[in-house]
Amino acid sequence: MQTGIHEIRVGKQAVNIKSSKTKEEVQNIVKFINKKFRELSKASPGISFQNAMILISLSLTEELFETKKQATSSLGNLEKKAQKIFSTLESSQTL
């Protein structure tokens, strides 16, 4: 995919970014971040933009790590089940 320049606005901050994502994908990401920013600003009205972005980054990273942990665990369980099925099939063929 070709890299493009996208002008985004998070809170009151406008920034140009390079991304290989489509305009729609970038807009969805920005919409998500802005939602998080509004939620945090409502909960902590005096928070600075910089501190809000740090807290949002930490929160999203925590969510990412937890999701990866769950995905890895699920994959491990699926691999065990697949191995058990394979073993069962293998032993039924030798009968």
C-alpha positions as CSV (number, residue, x, y, z in Angstrom):
1,M,0.0,0.0,0.0
2,Q,1.2,3.5,-0.8
3,T,2.1,5.9,2.0
4,G,0.1,9.1,2.2
5,I,0.0,12.3,4.2
6,H,-3.1,12.7,6.4
7,E,-4.0,15.8,8.4
8,I,-5.5,14.7,11.7
9,R,-6.9,16.5,14.7
10,V,-6.8,15.1,18.2
11,G,-8.4,17.3,20.7
12,K,-7.4,20.8,19.5
13,Q,-4.1,19.7,18.1
14,A,-3.7,19.3,14.3
15,V,-0.9,17.2,12.9
16,N,0.1,15.8,9.5
17,I,1.1,12.2,9.6
18,K,2.5,9.7,7.1
19,S,0.6,6.4,6.9
20,S,0.1,3.5,4.6
21,K,-3.5,3.2,6.0
22,T,-6.4,4.5,4.0
23,K,-8.1,7.8,4.8
24,E,-11.0,5.9,6.3
25,E,-8.7,3.7,8.5
26,V,-6.9,6.8,9.7
27,Q,-10.2,8.6,10.4
28,N,-11.4,5.6,12.4
29,I,-8.2,5.6,14.5
30,V,-8.4,9.3,15.1
31,K,-12.1,9.0,16.0
32,F,-11.2,6.3,18.6
33,I,-8.4,8.4,20.1
34,N,-10.6,11.5,20.3
35,K,-13.3,9.4,22.1
36,K,-10.7,8.3,24.6
37,F,-9.5,11.9,24.9
38,R,-13.0,13.2,25.6
39,E,-13.7,10.5,28.2
40,L,-10.4,11.3,30.0
41,S,-11.0,15.1,29.8
42,K,-14.4,14.7,31.2
43,A,-13.1,12.6,34.1
44,S,-10.1,14.9,34.7
45,P,-11.1,18.4,33.5
46,G,-7.8,20.1,34.2
47,I,-5.6,17.5,32.5
48,S,-3.1,18.8,30.0
49,F,-3.1,17.5,26.4
50,Q,0.3,16.0,26.8
51,N,-0.6,14.2,30.1
52,A,-3.9,13.0,28.5
53,M,-2.0,11.5,25.5
54,I,0.5,9.8,27.9
55,L,-2.3,8.3,29.9
56,I,-4.2,7.2,26.8
57,S,-1.0,5.6,25.4
58,L,-0.5,3.7,28.6
59,S,-4.1,2.6,28.7
60,L,-4.1,1.4,25.1
61,T,-0.7,-0.4,25.6
62,E,-2.1,-2.2,28.6
63,E,-5.2,-3.2,26.6
64,L,-2.9,-4.4,23.7
65,F,-0.7,-6.5,26.1
66,E,-3.8,-8.1,27.7
67,T,-5.3,-8.8,24.3
68,K,-2.0,-10.4,23.1
69,K,-1.9,-12.5,26.3
70,Q,-5.4,-13.7,25.8
71,A,-4.8,-14.5,22.1
72,T,-1.6,-16.4,22.9
73,S,-3.5,-18.4,25.5
74,S,-6.3,-19.1,23.1
75,L,-3.9,-20.2,20.4
76,G,-2.1,-22.5,22.9
77,N,-5.5,-24.1,23.8
78,L,-6.4,-24.5,20.1
79,E,-3.0,-26.1,19.4
80,K,-3.5,-28.6,22.3
81,K,-7.0,-29.5,21.0
82,A,-5.7,-29.9,17.4
83,Q,-2.9,-32.1,18.7
84,K,-5.4,-34.2,20.6
85,I,-7.6,-34.6,17.6
86,F,-4.6,-35.5,15.4
87,S,-3.5,-38.1,17.9
88,T,-6.9,-39.6,18.1
89,L,-7.1,-39.8,14.3
90,E,-3.7,-41.2,14.1
91,S,-4.4,-44.0,16.6
92,S,-7.8,-44.8,14.9
93,Q,-6.0,-45.4,11.6
94,T,-3.5,-47.8,13.1
95,L,-6.3,-50.1,14.4
